[in-house]
Amino acid sequence: MEGIRFVTDEKGKKVAVQLDLERYGELWEDLYDQILLEQRAHEKSEPFEAVEKRLIRQGKLRRG
């Protein structure tokens, strides 16, 4: 495919890919977002309200 190059090891096994970001930049962003989601899937989450209260207490956020 034009704009996509595979990097291979000495045995010819594909180990990486290079994308033309001019052509596939949006696709790369979607793929990158998906990778981040999968990596963070098991992270503990915190309710928005708790974060908001903490930031207000720390003086980093004001109620509007």
C-alpha positions in Angstrom: 0.0 0.0 0.0 1.2 3.5 -0.8 2.2 5.4 2.3 2.7 2.3 4.5 6.1 0.6 5.0 6.9 -2.4 7.0 10.1 -2.7 8.9 11.5 -6.3 9.1 14.1 -8.0 11.1 17.0 -10.0 9.7 14.7 -13.0 9.2 12.1 -11.0 7.2 9.6 -10.9 10.1 7.6 -7.7 10.2 8.4 -5.9 13.5 7.2 -2.3 12.9 5.3 -0.1 10.5 5.8 3.4 9.2 2.8 5.4 8.2 2.7 8.5 6.0 1.0 10.9 8.5 0.0 13.3 5.8 -2.1 10.5 4.3 -3.0 8.4 7.4 -2.7 10.8 10.3 -6.4 10.5 11.4 -6.2 6.8 11.2 -3.1 6.8 13.4 -4.8 9.0 16.0 -7.7 6.6 16.2 -5.3 3.6 16.5 -3.3 5.4 19.2 -6.4 6.3 21.1 -7.5 2.6 21.0 -4.1 1.5 22.3 -4.3 3.9 25.2 -7.8 2.8 26.1 -6.7 -0.8 26.2 -3.7 0.0 28.3 -5.8 1.9 30.8 -8.8 -0.4 30.8 -8.0 -1.8 34.3 -6.9 1.4 35.9 -8.9 2.4 38.9 -11.4 5.2 38.1 -12.6 8.1 40.3 -16.0 9.8 40.1 -16.0 13.2 38.5 -17.6 14.7 41.6 -14.8 13.4 43.8 -12.1 14.9 41.5 -13.9 18.2 41.3 -14.2 18.5 45.1 -10.5 17.6 45.5 -9.4 20.2 42.9 -11.6 22.9 44.6 -10.0 22.1 48.0 -6.6 22.3 46.5 -7.4 25.7 45.0 -6.9 24.4 41.4 -10.6 24.8 40.4 -13.4 27.3 41.2 -17.0 26.5 41.0 -18.7 28.5 38.2 
